[in-house]
Amino acid sequence: MNYALVTGGSRGIGRAVAVRLARMGYPVLVNYQSNDAAAEETLALIREAGSNGELLKFDVSNREATVAALEQWQASHPEDYIDVLVNNAGIRRDNLLIWMEPEDFERVLSTNLYSFYNVTRPLLQPMIRHKHGRIINIASLSGQKGLPGQCNYSAAKGGIIAATKALAQEVGKKNITVNAVAPGFVKTEMVEGLDEAELKKQIPLNRFADADEIAAVVAFLASNDAAYITGECISINGGLYT
């Protein structure tokens, strides 16, 4: 059986993506770090969508824990593999660089960028063996445009976009596509503390996105309709370009 794995899948964009993939028929593995209640809610929504799923609790920034969790899952599912990977887990620790503490820079890089390596690498071999895979990375407008107070976040998301383009060239001949989506401002917990009224003035569509609008593009990239798209970063930002 072909599974989908969504990191940071318990809330926000991750939850919306998990439910969309469930509607496509994928059993969904929901990775999360700490919020058990939110993860259970996501699992219930997956089942309401007509599929099934499992919860995988581990910190994507911890390489050893990540590899152990994925190897344990694979050992218990010898006939299955993860065909769709959505690298969504992310955090913000905003501040002007002059006041940014080292741990805030390092934590954002490890959770938002190093996790790409930690999660993706163990799953490549099964995809290559099955000659099929879809890897979709959640980037950000911040990684394209750069935003003040987000040197750490912009660096991580910019790195994700570059890694997407590089990996796409490495695995394309194995029928594995690698793409990214770059949301602008989305109505989730990630934008708490931002001035929505002021920011909307900069957006031609004059609103923040819904998480479902991001999930729709991710679902398209996971589908057979997107089989000839790889190495791309699709902006979903309401017209808010660099």
C-alpha positions in Angstrom: 0.0 0.0 0.0 1.2 3.5 -0.8 1.1 5.9 2.1 1.5 9.7 2.4 3.5 11.3 5.2 2.8 14.9 6.3 5.3 16.4 8.8 3.8 18.9 11.1 0.5 17.4 10.2 -1.5 18.1 13.3 -2.6 21.7 12.6 -2.8 24.4 10.1 -1.5 23.7 6.5 -0.3 20.3 7.6 -3.8 19.3 8.7 -5.4 20.6 5.6 -2.9 18.7 3.4 -3.5 15.5 5.4 -7.2 15.7 4.8 -6.9 16.4 1.1 -4.6 13.5 0.6 -7.0 11.3 2.5 -9.7 12.3 0.1 -7.5 11.2 -2.7 -7.4 7.7 -1.1 -4.1 7.8 0.6 -3.7 6.4 4.1 -1.9 9.3 5.9 0.8 9.3 8.4 0.6 12.4 10.6 3.8 13.5 12.1 3.8 15.9 15.0 6.0 16.8 17.9 3.9 17.5 21.0 0.2 18.3 20.7 -1.5 14.9 21.1 -5.0 16.3 21.1 -4.6 18.2 17.9 -3.0 15.1 16.2 -6.0 13.0 17.3 -8.3 15.6 15.8 -6.5 15.4 12.5 -6.6 11.6 12.5 -10.4 11.8 13.1 -10.7 14.2 10.1 -8.7 11.8 7.9 -11.2 9.0 8.8 -14.1 11.3 8.2 -12.6 11.9 4.7 -12.9 8.2 4.0 -9.4 7.0 4.6 -7.3 5.9 7.5 -4.0 7.0 9.1 -1.5 6.7 11.8 0.2 9.1 14.2 4.0 9.4 14.2 5.2 11.4 17.1 8.8 12.6 16.6 10.9 15.8 16.4 11.9 16.3 12.7 14.9 18.4 13.8 16.3 15.4 15.7 18.0 13.2 13.1 18.3 10.1 15.3 14.7 10.2 16.5 13.5 10.8 12.9 15.4 7.9 11.4 14.4 5.6 14.2 10.7 6.4 13.9 10.7 5.9 10.1 12.7 2.7 10.3 10.3 1.4 12.9 7.3 2.2 10.8 8.8 0.6 7.7 9.7 -2.6 9.7 6.1 -2.9 10.8 4.8 -2.3 7.2 7.1 -4.5 5.1 4.8 -4.5 2.1 4.1 -0.8 2.2 6.1 2.4 1.4 5.7 6.1 1.7 4.9 7.3 -1.8 4.0 10.9 -1.0 6.1 13.0 1.4 5.0 16.5 2.4 7.8 18.3 4.3 5.6 20.8 6.1 6.9 21.1 9.7 8.1 24.6 10.5 8.4 27.2 13.2 9.0 30.9 13.5 11.2 32.8 15.9 11.1 36.3 14.4 13.4 39.1 15.4 15.8 41.6 13.8 19.1 39.9 13.3 20.9 42.4 15.5 18.8 41.1 18.4 18.3 37.5 17.3 19.7 35.0 19.8 21.8 32.1 18.4 19.3 29.5 19.6 16.5 31.2 17.7 18.5 31.1 14.5 19.6 27.5 15.0 16.2 26.2 16.0 14.5 27.6 13.0 17.2 26.3 10.7 17.0 22.8 12.3 13.2 22.5 12.2 12.6 24.2 8.9 15.6 23.1 6.8 17.6 20.3 8.4 14.4 18.4 8.8 14.2 18.2 5.0 17.4 16.0 5.1 16.4 14.1 8.2 13.0 13.0 6.8 13.6 12.8 3.1 16.8 10.8 3.0 15.5 7.7 4.7 12.5 7.6 2.4 14.3 8.0 -0.9 15.5 4.4 -1.2 12.0 2.9 -1.1 10.8 5.4 -3.6 13.7 4.6 -5.9 13.0 0.9 -5.5 9.3 1.4 -6.4 10.2 3.8 -9.2 7.6 6.3 -8.0 7.4 9.1 -5.5 6.1 12.6 -4.9 8.1 14.9 -2.6 6.4 18.3 -1.9 8.2 20.8 0.3 6.4 23.7 2.0 8.5 26.8 1.4 7.4 30.4 1.8 7.2 33.8 0.3 9.9 34.6 2.9 12.3 32.3 1.2 11.8 34.1 -2.2 11.4 37.7 -1.1 13.0 37.9 2.3 11.1 39.5 5.1 12.5 41.8 7.8 12.7 40.1 11.1 13.0 36.7 9.4 16.6 36.2 8.5 16.4 32.8 10.1 13.1 31.8 8.5 14.0 33.3 5.1 17.4 31.4 5.1 15.6 28.1 5.9 12.9 28.5 3.3 15.3 29.7 0.7 17.4 26.7 1.4 14.3 24.4 0.9 13.6 25.9 -2.5 17.2 25.4 -3.6 17.3 21.8 -2.2 14.0 21.1 -4.1 15.6 22.1 -7.4 18.7 20.0 -6.7 17.0 16.9 -5.6 14.6 17.0 -8.5 17.5 16.6 -10.8 18.9 13.7 -8.8 15.8 11.5 -8.8 13.8 12.5 -11.9 15.0 9.4 -13.8 13.5 7.2 -11.1 10.0 8.8 -11.7 10.2 10.8 -8.5 9.1 14.4 -8.7 10.2 17.0 -6.2 8.4 20.3 -5.9 7.8 23.2 -3.5 5.0 25.5 -2.8 5.6 29.0 -1.4 2.6 30.3 0.5 2.3 34.0 1.4 0.2 34.8 4.4 -2.1 32.0 5.5 -4.7 32.0 8.3 -3.0 29.6 10.7 -1.2 29.8 14.0 2.0 30.7 12.1 0.8 34.2 11.5 -0.2 35.0 15.1 1.3 38.3 16.2 1.2 39.7 12.6 -0.9 42.8 11.8 -3.3 41.2 9.3 -5.2 44.4 8.6 -2.0 46.2 7.6 -0.5 43.3 5.7 -3.7 42.8 3.6 -3.1 46.2 2.1 0.0 44.9 0.4 -1.8 41.9 -1.1 -3.6 42.4 -4.5 -6.3 39.9 -3.5 -6.7 41.8 -0.2 -6.9 38.8 2.1 -4.9 36.0 3.7 -5.1 32.5 2.2 -7.0 29.6 3.7 -5.0 26.5 4.5 -7.2 24.5 2.1 -6.0 26.7 -0.8 -2.5 25.6 -0.1 -3.5 22.0 0.4 -5.2 22.0 -3.0 -2.0 22.8 -4.8 -0.1 20.2 -2.7 -2.7 17.6 -3.7 -2.3 18.5 -7.4 1.4 18.1 -7.2 0.9 14.7 -5.5 -1.5 13.6 -8.3 -0.8 11.9 -11.6 -1.9 15.2 -13.3 1.4 16.7 -12.2 3.6 13.8 -13.3 5.6 16.1 -15.7 6.2 18.9 -13.1 9.4 18.7 -11.1 11.9 21.2 -9.7 9.3 23.9 -9.4 8.3 26.3 -6.7 4.7 27.4 -7.0 3.8 30.7 -5.4 0.5 30.9 -3.6 0.5 34.5 -2.3 -2.5 36.4 -3.7 -0.3 38.4 -6.0 2.3 39.5 -3.4 5.4 39.1 -5.4 9.0 40.3 -4.9 
